[in-house]
């Protein structure tokens, strides 16, 4: 997966250098937000929790990811396409490095607040509430311990910084899933 991503960047750079193709490359950290594909960590955990299904965490859940709210990503892409220097690469990050277990525990706490009538909440009498659904499963082979990104270039050169904190974007995301 990572090799194919790197090779695509090399191919695009080669066309830029060889043929003068006007290119801009961006790399981003993990996105989250409304409409996210349900197999990904955050929507998968939200949907499982609301349905009372196990919330499977790989290994010990201490894998670290930087989370970027999808609307911040879209704003960054617009900034790059309108103000970026042709031929440059910009990393887009959220400044929200969290362990997977921390993300899921945050979700459980937020669901206790936003969905107290759900039968799996503590308020509805479920002992342990949503957090009781957390289960640990065998880690994936080759699972990276940390994904991080240095977004200082886009901040320095284009003045872009994310508008959402993890907490504000996460709350919007969970509320969207509750509403939809």
Protein Blocks (a to p, Z undefined) as FASTA:
>chain_A
ZZmmmmmmmmmmmmmmmnopacddddddddedehiafkbmklmmmmmmmnopacddehjl
paccddddfklmmmmmmmmmmmpcehiacdddehiacdfklmmmmmmmmmmmmmmmbmkb
mknopghijmlmpccddddehiafbdcddfklmmmmnopacfbdfklmmmmmmmmmmmZZ
